[in-house]
Amino acid sequence: MQNVHVINHPLIEHKLAILRDSKTEPFHFRLLVDEISYLMLFEATRDLPLKPVEVQTPVAVAKAQKLATSVMICPILRAALGMLDGIFKLIPDASVGFLGFQRNETTLEAEFYYAKLPADHASRTAIIIDPMFATGGTAIDAVNFLKAKGVKDIRFLALVSAPEGLNKFAAVHPDVPVYTACIDEKLNENGYIVPGLGDAGDRVFNTGN
């Protein structure tokens, strides 16, 4: 899977271990999702294009570089909302394009129900964010939607991924890079990542049973 990039860093590994722990409280879980997303974004944006600019310092004019593209963060509702704060710490002027998918517990497929993109979405670099990259269905549908809307530069950021989903995604969208903190063992019969970290949305928003 040439389009998959596993981000290995001691701080990410450490925080991911605590994130997985079923005893981690919701407030701490949210904090860790925020922190890991922040750390991962460095790699996911490493190749963003730059343009030369001149900046007046207190001493003289300096030749510098700024981003040559505008960024659109696309959280998959609802779990990815827990990742937004970490993203905004690094790219505070990014726009947000919301993508709503709901898992059908019978078919295990994602069902699309909502989208809201900025008016200039086609000219932006889109970074889709979702804590879990499981079956790959949601990721494929999200990229299909953005491509149909004219978005050219798309990348995906996930905390934990399953090999089945990554393989399925790579077969459909080999041009879209996926950045993940970990590739886990497999999916279980219910389509959940093993060992995973449970239902990320429920743990972020404390809505589990």
Secondary structure, DSSP 8 states (H G I E B T S, - for coil): -TTEEE---HHHHHHHHHHH-TTS-HHHHHHHHHHHHHHHHHHHTTT--EEEEEEE-SSSEEEEEEESS-EEEEEEETGGGGGHHHHHHH-TT-EE-EEEEEE-TTT--EEEEEEE--TTGGGSEEEEEEEEE-SSHHHHHHHHHHHHTT---EEEEEEEE-HHHHHHHHHH-TTS-EEEEEE-SEE-TTS-EES--S-HHHHHHT---
